[in-house]
Amino acid sequence: MNEQSVGLRHKAQLLCVLAVLAVLAATLWPFNPFPPNGVTWLRRSAGLRFEKDAVVVSSAPLLPPQNDVESYTLELLVRPAKVTGSQTILGFYRPGRTTQLLVRQYEDGLLVTRDARIDSDPTKTIKFDVDHVFTMGRLVLVTISFGLDGTAVFLDGQLAEHIRSFKISRNELSGAELIVGTSPVTFHPWKGDLCGLAIYAKELTPAGALEHYKKWMEQDTDWDLKDALALYDFDGKAAREVHDKAPARPNLEIPETFFVPHKEFLRSPASEFKPNWNYVVDVLLNIAGFVPLGVIVCAYLLWSTSRRKAITITTVACALLSLTIEILQYYIPRRGSGITDVITNSLGALIGAILLQFGWVRRTLEEMKLMRRI
């Protein structure tokens, strides 16, 4: 190989290295596995402020109620910091369950779901939403009462909607860990003030919901804890702990760093699949993102090996690079870790390597002095 060919090969090698570094930067930057937790105590009132990326977790799972009930009530006293996008306020996580009960804010509406993968549910058995619940900067008591006759949603003690088809079972709450401020398994942070949280093993009547609202507004600390599974009024400003008023129930802990508590490592394609257009777009983008890399890596390999070997090595090398990225993304709270991206990235690299076999692509790179003439 003459001196000019050696120089051109080094140029192709440098471009290959730069392409790999660009992919790593795009997928891993900023690489910060331990970002600070954006939770602070409110100064002038009881409550926690969730800003930036923030999470609070229970120190232990919820104990089951003493009586055999199938009715529960959640109370959330919140002041949202924005009314755009989709955010998770509260999640219940039980190991081994494929679905988890989530309470979310979607723009200015309330969304309650037991399966976050479902986008549309006309039956309202898996999810339901209530419009115009939240106003930026305004304190609101959201009461969600699950009973045998469906689910009632109260806003500031007044009935807003009754969804007869949405019911929950005993094991969706009992034994579940509380995750406040983001989804238990994905990066889905909420921003705002949380000034009260209560969970009861009973269904509230309209009169009961109004009575509870008055107690929260009056900051009455004489709580009826008979059916309370957990109650947090945030009146004691401990550094890293929120004490539960209910006896022998879990406290809430404020970690020093933000993390997604139960993010899955290398999620399977089946669990990542979503039957919607956004999923299709993500798949196509992941394929397209590795096509240029496949072209560049294959062009470099063709300096020293045959076409068939170059295509094979390119596909395998890019698959290993993608797998490495997904492993590293598991440690970055903002990123997900899944096998789907490995498959789509590998396919993109294969397409790029195959495109290099077309004359017009090869001639373009030959004219740019990025590969030798074959």
N, C-alpha and C positions, 0 to 999 in steps of 0.2 A: 504494500500500500504506500503510495507516494505521500509527500509532505502535505500536498493540498487535500488529499483524501483524509489524512489524519486530522487536519484542521476542521474539515467539514463534519467528521464523526464526533469530534469534541464539541462542536456547536450543537449537534443533535443531542448529545448527551446532556449538555447544559440545559437545553430547552426541556428535556425530559425531567430533569431534577426540579426545575422551576415549576413545571406543571404539577408535579406531585406536591411541592410545597404550597402551591396555590390551592389545591384541593384540601390539604390539611388545614390551612388557614381559614378557608371558607366553612369548613365543617366543625372546627374545634375552637375557633377564636370567639370570645376570650376564654382561654382554658383556666377556669377558676373553680375547682371542685369544692371550695369552702367559702362561699360568699357570706358576708355578715347577714344575720337574720334581721329583717326590717320590722321588728315589733318593739314598740315603746309604750310605756304607761302614759295615759292622759294626765296632764298636770292639774287641770281645774275640775275634773269630774272623774268618776269611776269608769274604768274601761281601758281597752288596749287599742292602739293605733297600728294598723297594718299598712305599711308603705314599702315601696320597692318590692322585693321578694320576701315574703314573710310566712311563717308557719308556727302553729302551736299544736302540741300533741298531748293526749291524755297519758298519765303515768301508768295506767292499767286499763283493761277492758271494762266496759259497763257491766255491772252485776245484773243478773236477771231479776225481775220483780218477784216479791215473795208470793204473790198470788198469781194464778194462771190466767193472765189477761192477754188479749189481742188488740188492745187499744193503747195508743201512745199520743203524746203531744210534745211538739217542739216549740220553744219560744226563743226568738232571736231579736235582740234589741240592737239595731245596727244603724250606722250613719255612713252611707256609701260615699267614697271620694270621687267617683265618676259614674256615669250612666252610659258608657260605651263598651262594646266588646262583650265577651263571655268570661265569667270568673266563678270559681268555686268558693263558697263561703264555708260550708261544713260538709264533711264526709264521714261515713261510718265504714270502717274497714274490719272485715273478718277474714283471717287466713283461710284459703281453700275455696272461697266463694268466687265464682266467675263474674258476678255482678255485685255492685256496692251502691248503697243508697247515698245520693248526693243532693245537697241543697245549693243551687246556683243562682247567680244574678246574670241575666242575659239582657244587656242594655238596661232599660228601666224596669224590666219584668222579673218575676220570680219563676225559676224553673226547678222542678223536683223530678229526679230520674233515678231509676234503679239500674239502668244500663246506658252508660254514656255513649256507647257506639251507635245507638238508635237515634237517628235525626228526626224521623217523623213517626208519630204514633196516634193515628186518628181515634183509636179505642180508648186512649188515656188509661191504659192498664200498666204501662211501663213508664210513662212520663206524662207530666202535665205542666202547663205554665199559666201564670196570671199576669196580665198586662198592667203597666203603670203602677207598680208597687213602690219603686224607689225614686227618690229625688236627691240629686247631688247635695250633700251637706245637710240633709234633713233627717232627724232621728225618727225611726219608725219601728214599732213592735210588730214583727211577723210571727203569727201563731199558726202552726200547722197541726191540726188535730186529726189523727188517723183512727178511724173507728170501723165497726162492722158494717156501717151504712155508707162507707166511703171516706173521703177526706174533705175536711172543711178548712178553709184558709181565712184567717181574720187579720185585718190590718188596723192597728191601734184599737183593738177590742171590737171592731165592727166586721160582720161577715162580708167577705169580698167574693168568695166563690165556693161552691160545693161540688166536688168531683166524685160522683157515686161509684165510678168504675175503678178508681185508684185505691188499693188497699195494701197494707204491708203485713208481713207475718212476724211472729215473735222473734225468730232468729235473725232478722235483719238489723235489730238494734241490740238485743241482749248478747253480751260477750263481744261486742264490737269496740274497736279503738276509735276515739274521736280524733279527727284531723281537722283543724281550723285554719283557714287562710289559703288553702290550695287543695287540689285533688290528692287523694292518697297515693295514686299510681302515676299521675302525669303532672307536668308543669302547667298549672292553671291558677295563678295567684289572684287573690282578691285584694282590693285596696279600700280602706275605710276604717271606721271605728266600731269596735264590738263592745257594747256596754252591758250586755246581759245575755245569758244563755241558760236555758232550763230544759230538762227532759223529764216528762211525767209518764208513769204507767197508767194512764187513764185518758179518756176522751173528754174534752172540755165542751160544755154547753155555751151558747152565746152569752148567757149571763156570767158564766165562769170566766170566759175570755175577757169580758169587759172588766170584771173584778181584778183579774191579774194585770191588765193594762194599767189600771189606776194604781195598783201597788208598785209597779215598775216606775211610773211617772212620779209618784210621791216618795220614791226611794225608801219604801217601807221595808225594814229588815226583819220584820216579824213574819217569816215565811212559813207556810204550811208545807211541811216536808213529808207528810204521810205517804204520798205516792210519788215522791221525787226520786228519780234515778240519778239525777245530777242537777245542781243549781249553782251557777257562778254569777255573782253580782259585782265582782271585781272591786270590792270595797277596800281590800287590803293590798297595798302595793308592794308585794314581795318581789325581789329582784328577778327571779327566774321561775316563779311558781304562782299559779292561781288556785286558791283554796276552794274546795267544793263545800257548799253549805250542807249538802245531804250527808248523813252519817255513813262512814265506811265506804264512801264512793271515791272514784279516782280524781286526783287533782290534775290540773293542766300544767304542762311544763313548757317553758319558752327556751328552745335551744339557742346556743350562741351563734350557730351558723344555719343558713337556710339549706334545706334539702327536701326532696320528695320522699316521704317516709317509706313507701313500699313500691318504688319504681322497679319494674320487671327487667331483668337482665336478658338481653337478646330475645325480645318477644317473638313469638312464633308468627308466621304470616297469617294464620287463621285468626289469631287474637287481634292483629292489627287491621284486618280487613274491615272496610266500611262501605256499604252500598250507596255511595254518593259521588257526586262529581268532584268534590275536593280531593277524595282519595285517588281518583283517576288522574287528576292534575299532578298530585304529588308523585305518583308512580312515573308519569311521563317526564317530569322534571328530573327525577333521580336517574332515569335512563339517559336523558339528554346531557346531564351534567358530566357523565363519564365518557361520552362519545369522543370529545376532543382529546382526552387523556389516552383513550385507546388508540387513536390515530398517531399521536406523538410517540407513545411507547413502542408501538409496532414499527413505526418508521425508524426508530433508533435500533431496534433489534434486527432489522433487515440489513444492517451493515455487516452483520456477522453470522446470520443464520438463514434458513430457508423460510419461505412464506408460511408454510403450514406450522412450523415450529414457532415462528414469530407470533402468529395468531394465538396459538395455544398458550405460550408463555405470557403474552399480554393479558389474556383473559384471567389466567390463574393469578398473576401478580396483582392485577387490579382487584380481584376478588379478595385476596389477602389484605390488601390495603384497605378496602372497604370494611372488612371484618375487624381490622385493628381500630379503625375510626369508630365503629359501633361499640366496641369494648370500651374505648376511652370516653365516649359520649355517656356511658352509664354513670360516670363519675362527675358529669357536668349537669347540675340541676335543670338547666334550661333545655337540655337536649334529651332525645329519646334514644333507646337502644333496641334495635330490632333486626330480624333476619331479612325482612322485606327489602330494606335498603341494600343489603349485601347482594341479593338476587338481582334487583334492578340495576345497581351499579355495574355488576358483572356483565349483565346483558348490554348495557351501554358501551362498556369497553370492547366487548365482542363485536358490536355493530361498528364501532370506530375502526377496529382492526380490519374488518371485512371491507369497509368503505375504502380503505387504503389500496385494495386490490383493483378498484376502478381506475381506468387510465387517467381521467381528468384530475382525480385527487392526487394520484401519484405524480403526474406531471407538474402539478402546482407545487408540491413539496420538493421535487427535483429542481425546479426553477428557483425555489427559495434556498437551495443548497442545504436542505435538511435531511436528504436521503440520497443514496447513490442510485445511479441508473441501473435498472434490472433488465 
